[in-house]
Amino acid sequence: MGNISWMLNGITRSLSINGSQKRNLRSCDGREAAESMAKDAKKNDLILKSSGIKNLVSVHSRRGEKGVNQDCCIVWEEFGCQEDMIFCGIFDGHGPWGHFVAKCVRRSMPRTLLCYWQEALAEAASMNLDFDLESDNEKMIFNVWKHSFIKTCATVDNELLHNRKIDSFYSGTTGLAAVRQGDKLMAVQLTVDFKPDLSDESNRISECNGRVFCLRDEPGVHRVWLPNEERPGLAMSRSLGDYCLKDFGLISLPEVTQIDITCKDEFIILATDGVWDVISNEEAVGIVSKTIDRGKAVKQLAESAAKAWKKKRKGIAIDDISAVVLFFHASSSCNNRVSGSK
């Protein structure tokens, strides 16, 4: 099976599903049911939204030198009332209201996903009375997650448009969400890896009358611009929010993938570009692997990134630095292996 640690240019993410235990399939009664689960999870200390440690997960976020920290994270254990399931999310806001957009998405995404996921499970069960997440084919299970994530991103994006408390016209967020259960990893991507100069992305933007070009003082950095205005200059082609460009090729459609976790896979790193702009995949894996105390691994990674900014990006303000490290095993009893590629 393939490894499941990979780094994406401004953010990394991953997600998994497994059927080690049977789960009762029940339809979601709506958003209220998901909200109720969230309240119970918070009450039982199953949700972590700030720097800290929770069982197999460690989180750390530090403000950079550009103002308010626009990064935010979330870890939700026993996601969907499943003892072996965990949701991890990391979001990197941008624009004047970016920090508000990121926090809004952090709150809304897991709840919305939970609702759509349970609805999808109920629908699959109604069409196949013998449906069982343990025994049914991987394609069916993957499709349940894929459609749930796609609907989630569309809904969350639409909520931002109608949120009167947040101005997401010139602000938005990229993100990485991961749900891990057993030996399956399902990942959803909405990151700056969707560069505007990629063929499919650029063609879509051009067909919608948007423009893609680099500024003279930023050769190689392609940005998305309005048809007749020199703004906003977004360095990505997909995001949540940024409604000034939604009619000109910018979309919120995520990429969803599923990967198997093996005994040789040790952990996954989810991080914002404050890490990946100055730390390579190999360096990040080495830092986490060599930190004996797992609880200190993610903080060590963040501190290493901060030092790297000062050394490699002299004269440039340090970006916000945030990361989540999700370990797959309680102990390193097997030959661990972690690899990554942007």
Secondary structure, 3 states (H helix, E strand, C coil): CCCCCCCCCCECCCCECCCCCCCCCCCCCCHHHHHHHHHHHHHCCCEECCCEEECCEEEEEECCCCCCCCEEEEEEECHHHCCCEEEEEEEEEECCCHHHHHHHHHHHHHHHHHHHHHHHHHHHHHHCCCCCCCCCCHHHHHHHHHHHHHHHHHHHHHHHHHCCCCCCCCCEEEEEEEEEECCEEEEEEECCCCCCCCHHHHHHHHHCCCEEEECCCCCCCEEEECCCCCCEEECCCECEECCCCCCCCCECCCEEEEEECCCCECEEEEEEHHHHCCCCHHHHHHHHHHCCCHHHHHHHHHHHHHHHHHHHCCCCCCCCEEEEEEECCCCCCCCCECCCCC
